[in-house]
Amino acid sequence: MTYMPERPEPEPASDHFLPAVQFSMATLTGWGLIWLLLQENSLDGDIVLVDANIRYRKAVAGRPEAIASRDKLSGDLDRLARGSKARIKLEVTVGQGDEVGAVFTGTYMVLPGQKHSAE
């Protein structure tokens, strides 16, 4: 989960940039979850976003949060452990509390890191 600084009620002039901020926030949250999974499994790899889609529902006032969870993730890190690239697909919601402002779906490739290329 990541947070954005709190913002007041949406204003038409500031909403111009909100989709870009939500997309960036969701992308980094997904990347962070994959990075944590690599750390937990003692794996090394370069995480690259290769495809993404975001559906905007509405602007979110206050302090938006981006949430990624393992139950909305699919992929196989076993391939990375064997020295091959791994594909991970996940979903991130951006909103506040029960209010969803956007839903991001990203596909990331994890390329074997230096440990595998040196072997």
N, C-alpha and C positions, 0 to 999 in steps of 0.2 A: 504494500500500500504506500502510495506517495501522496503528498498534499501540496496544494498551491497556496500561496499567501491569500489571506481572506480578502474578498472584494465585496464592495457594497452591492446593492441591488443592480442588476444589469442596466447599463445605459446604452442607448443606440450607438453612440460614438465608440465606446470601448468594446462593444460586441464584435466589431469588425475583426479584431485579432483573436477572439476567443476560440474559434475552431482550430487555429494553428497551435494554440497553447494546449488545448485538449489532446490534439493528435500527438504532440511532443511528449506530453505527460504520459499518455497511454503507451507510446513506443518505449519510453524509458522504463516504465513499470514492468512491461513484458520482458524487456532485456534484463532487468534486475532479477526477476524471478528465475529466468534461465541461468543467470550467473550464480545465484544461490544454489540451484540444483547441481551445477558443475562442482561447486565447492563441497557440497554434501557428499558427492560421489567421488571426490578426489580426481576430477577430470580437468583437463586443460583444453581450451578451445577458443576460437575467435567467433563471436556471435554477430551475425549479420542479418538485418531485416531484409527479406527478399520480396515480400508481398504484404500489402496492408489494405484494409478497408475500414472506414469508420462511418457510423450512422449517427448523425446529430439529431437529437430529439428536441432539446431546448437549452437555453443558457442556464447556468447554475450560479446562484448568488452565494455569498458567504465564502466558505473555505472548501472548494472542490477537492475531492479525493479520487485517486485512480486505484482500482482494486483488481488484482490478478490472483487467481487461485489455482491450485493443482488440479482441482476437479474440472476445470475448463481448459485443460492443457492436454494435447495429444502429441505423441512422438516417441522416439526410441533413442535414449542416450547409450544403449548397449553398442550401437554402431560406432559411436565416438570412442568408446572404450577399446574397440578393435582397430582403431586408426582410420575409420571412414567418417565422412561427413554425416551429420545427423540433422533431420528436419523436425522442427518443433512448431506446432500451431497452437495458438492460445487466444483467449478472449479477455479483454480488460474493459471494465465499466468505469465511466467517469461520471461522478455526480456528488451528491451530498446526502448522507443518510439513505433513506429509501428512494430519494429522487434521482433518477438516472438522466444525465444530460447527453451522454454519447456511449455507444458500444463500439469498441475497436476489436477487429480480428486481425491478427498478424501471423505471418509465417516467417520463421527465422531459420537460418541454416547455421549450424555450429560446425566450424571447420577445425580439424585436428590442430592442436597448438604445437608449440616448439618441442614439447616432450616427445611427441610421436614423430615429428619430422627429423629429429636428431637420431632416432633409433634405427 
